Amino acid sequence: MSPISQKNFHTANPEEATAIDRSIPEFAAAQVSDEDDYFANHKPPSYLPEIKQELEEFVSYHKETTGKRIALVTSGGTTVPLENNTVRFIDNFSAGTRGATSAEYFLENGYAVIFLHREFSLLPYSRHYSHSTNCFLDYMTESNGKIEIDPKFSDAMLQVYRKYKQAQDSSSLLLIPYTTVNQYLYTLKLISEELKVYGSKAVFYLAAAVSDFFIPESRMPQHKIQSSATQNGELSIHLAQVPKFLSRLVDNWSSGAMIISFKLETDNNLLLKKARSALERYHHQLVIGNLLQTRKKEVVFVSSDKEDHWIRLTDEELKNGKMIESEMIPAVIKLHDEWIKKAKI
Ligand code: PMT
């Protein structure tokens, strides 16, 4: 049994208070690139104090009892609600495969993991059986009027189950959900602050696909947008830019942690250029570049003090079910070792 209990939070529904009675003050729209304005003008999620409590317990347990390093893994897309009582929203493609798989390899390599994920996206371990192409019912069979695991899958499932139990029983995996970009930003800030005591033994692995644009709270309609709101049959929506919070995370929110961001592009000619410019702009330790089309097959590590390092899987390896994260995470951990050593000097 896990020594730490975890609650189930749900982030996918609008906050009850605002769903019933819109009492949110009319804040001004957030200014581009101004993180402070963002937090001054957007309400924190109501459940944040409870998350804070869970985080404190998790961080102090591992700091004082297990001595494990901690990886914060962010995973999945963020939604951008178009209405306060959200019927419609803007979303993106990310299913959370990168984040959920990476979390498993961090756990296997002795890390404790805070998994900040989009609610209902893929989770470590259950991802093997929960995706629409991996329906868990396909792994079952009926025998003498009873349902059981199809013997042809049971060995593989046992391996996954053991790893899952090990993560559970050792309280090494803390699941924290978000749905909207606002929930993501507030929770990321909170986690960063809670991890300050961990210094260089923490690594931030920011694989979530965070929206660059959103509708500020002050401009969001309370109820479902009516078709009568259109002009000449067209609906115009004005989105503001989400402040680039990464520089704030590096400079203020965290303290001494190794910070890894991802760069997603669709044009091969832009990938390295964009990864390098992110590194120059935010001064963090590593950018992992990937292309939408080939992200499961190849990634590139870009850092300021090393040659670009490509990790690639062969078609054969892909066919045999090898995940690129099984090579990415050991490479990340090697860099984290160096980071911790440097911090001690
Ligand atoms: O889930 P999968 O289907 O497996 O897909 C995995 C993935 C392709 C989503 C993942 O590997 C990945 O690339 N994630 C990052 C995608 C992304 O958001 O890239 P970006 O170029 O928009 O942002 C780059 C970085 O800027 C992010 O790491 C983020 O920390 C930062 N950022 C983003 C938005 C914002 N408003 N402020 C930021 O600071």
Residues whose N, C-alpha, C, O or C-beta is under 5 A from the ligand:
A	BS01	PMT	F93 S94 A95 G96 T97 R98 L206 A207 A208 A209 V210 S211 D212 V242 P243 K244 F245 L246 S261 F262 K263 L264 N290 R295
